[in-house]
Amino acid sequence: MKIALGVEYLGTHFHGWQIQKSGIRTVQSVVETALSTVANHPVRVYCSGRTDAGVHAKEQVIHFETEAVRESKAWLFGGNVNLPSDVNFTWVKKVGDDFHARFNAYARAYEFKILNHPVRSALKADSHLWEPRPLDIEKMQEAAILLLGEHDFSCFRDSLCQAKSPIKTIEYLNITKHDGTVLLEVKANAFLHHMVRNIVGTLLKVGRGERDISWVQDVLDSKDRRKAGPTAEPQGLYFVKAFYTDL
């Protein structure tokens, strides 16, 4: 049978999602170890979207196949017993043989949190990007609107990106501020490697007054990564969820 689970994790002490060489702590490695213990056989999991070192997830979706017969609560609670405190299964569901956590997802959503305050925070150091300079949120939002819809996002694409095409469609890109925290929320049919962090780094230049709103359009039209802003640090990024028609 094929099982899907929701996974939340703090990425601070992980070297990203994907399994690497032995001894490197990744989310996939601890998740597979936990599920293998419950299944009593080696388990390989597949996720809805890989995350980099330091990046968090509110609802990563995974699936795996097994011949072990277990009740749903055994996968959920038995799995959690064998997970470290910074990873947790939130739900479990049996799915059809044609389900795939990555390929069946028709869209994904991310959040990016920025602490916009002159003084840094010890409590938010691992969960927010700290930006001490004042930000013009209205200008950042105006610039963000230029990125909505279908575009060639090569300017926000990491050099190691393995996506077949740089053409993606952003459904929404909203920027709000509450109690000193700037929240960027974005949903697209798919994302390029570092795309969200590169967008954040670019919009921050507008927010600080270093660049005009129209510059973002120039960056987008250039299709040149060198024209955009720097890659924002990872700790403010959260994988929020993947969207499916069959889950």
N, C-alpha and C positions, 0 to 999 in steps of 0.2 A: 504494500500500500504506500501511498504518498501522503506525507504530513506537512502542513504549513504551520509556521509559528510567527508571532510578533515578538521582536526583540528590542529592548531599550538598553542603552549603554552610555556610560561616560567614557569618552575616548581619551581622556587625559593620560592615562598610564598604558595605553595600547599603541603599538606601531601600526595602526590602521586596521582595516577589516581582514584583508587577505592573508592567508597562511604564508609564512616566509620560512627561512632556514630554521633549523632546530634551535630552540632557546630564545627565539624572538617572540615576545608576547603579542598576539593578535586576537581580535574578537573571534574570528572564525575558529582559531585553534581551541579556545576555551569552550566555545559552543559545541564543537564537534566532540570534544572530550566528555562533556556533560551528557550529550545525547547518546554517545557510544556506551556510556556506563548504564544508562537506562535500557538501551536496546540489547546490550550484551553482545554487540558486534560493532566493528568499525563503521562509523557514519560519516558521509561526506555531504555537506550542506551547500546550497546555492542561494545567493542573496539577491534582493531587488536592486541594490546599488552599493558598490564598494565605497568605503570612506577612508580618508587619509588619516595619518597619525594625528591625534589630538581632536579629531572631529567626533561629535556625539550623534546619537540617534534616539528619537522618540518612539519610532515604530519601524524599524527595519523588518522586512519580511523575508523569511527564508523557507526553503522546502528541502526535504530529504526523502529517500526511499528506504523502506525497511520490510522485512518479513516477520519481524517481531510483533506479536499481538499484545497491545497494551491499551488500557483505557486512556482517554484524552487527559484526564487529570494526572496520570502517571507521567506522561511526557511533560506536562506543565510543571507540576510540583516536584516530581522526581528530578527533572532537568534543573530546576532552580536550586534544589538542595546541593547539586554538584557544580553550581556556577559561583564565581567570585562575586563579591558584593557590588561591583561596578557593572555587572551585566545581569539582565533579568528577562525571562520569558513572560509576556503579558497575556497571550492567548494562544490557543492551539486549535487546529481544524483539519479534518481529513479532506483531501482534495482529489480531484480526478487525475487520471494518468496523464492527461494532456496539459496539466498546470505546470507553469514554470515561473518562479519568483521574479526572474529578470525579464524574460522575453514576453510574458503575458501582461506586464505593466504597461499601460498606455500613457501614464504621466507620473511625475514625481514632484514632491514639494520639499523645499528647504526653508530654514530660517537662519538669519545671521543676527547676533546680538552684539551691540556696541555700548559700552559704558562711556557715556559722554559727560565727563566730569573732570574738573581740574585735578582732583586727588584720586589716585588709584585705589582699588579695593582688593584687600587680601581675600575676601570671601568670594569675589567674582573673577579672580585672576585666571581660573581655569575654564570659565564658562562664558566670558565676554571678552571682546577686543576692547582694550582701553584706548580712548581717543580724548586727550585732555583739551584740545582746542575746540572752540565753539563751532557747531555745525548748522548750516542753513538747511533744514529738513525740507522746506518747500522747494528749494532749488534742486535738491537731490531727487525729489519726487518728479519734478518736471523733466529732469534728465532721464530718469528711469522710464518714463513713458515712451521715450524714443526707442527703447529696446523691446517694446511689446510687439507681438506678432512673429511672423516667420522671417528669419534673417540668416545670413552667413555670419556666424559668431567666431570666425577665425581669430579675431583680435583678442578674444578672451580664452583662447585655447592653449593649454600647456603643450610644450614641445614633445612630451612623452605620451600625449593623448592617442589612444588607439581607435577612436570612433571612426567609422567609415566615412561620415559626412559631417561637416561643420554646420550644416543647416538645421536649425532647431526652431521650435515655436514656443515663445514665452506667453502664457495665458494671463498671468498677472505678476506685477512687481510693485509691492506696496511698502512704503517707508513711513513709520510712525515713531513718535517719541512719547514716553510716559515715565515720569519719576527718574529722569536722567538716563534711561535706557532707550537707545534707538533700535528699533526692530525692523529688519528687512525681511519680507516674506515673498517668496517667488515660487511659481509653479510653471513647469514646462513639460512638453512631451518627452524630452530627454535632455541631459546635460553633458557638456564636454568636461574633460578633466580640468579641475580648478576653475571652471567657468564662474561659479557663484563667487568665489573668493576674488577672482580678477574683476568681476563686476563691482564688488564692494570696494576694492582698492581704487577703481576708477571713479565711482560716485563720491568717494571721500574727498577726492581732489576738488570736485564741484562744491561739496558741502563746506570745505575750508575756505573757499573763495580763490583757490589756486588756478582754477580753470572755469571757463564759461560753460553754460548748458550746451551750447551748440558744438562745443568740442567733443562731446560724447557721440554726436552724430558723425563727426569727422573720423573719430576712432573706429566706429562701426563700419563706415564706408571703406576705411583703409584696409580692412581684413589683415591687419598687421599687429601681432602681439606686442611689438616694441612701442607702438603708439599709445597703448592703454596704460592705466595705472599699475602699480605694483600688486603682487598677490597678497591679499590680506592674510594675517596669521590665522591658524586653523581653529583656535579655541572658541571662537564665537559662532561656529557653524554647526547646525543641527540638521540631520536628515529627518524630516518630519513624517513622511509617509509615501507609499507608492499606491497608485490607483489601478484597480482591476475591474473588469466586468464579470469575472467568474470567481470572486472570492467574497 
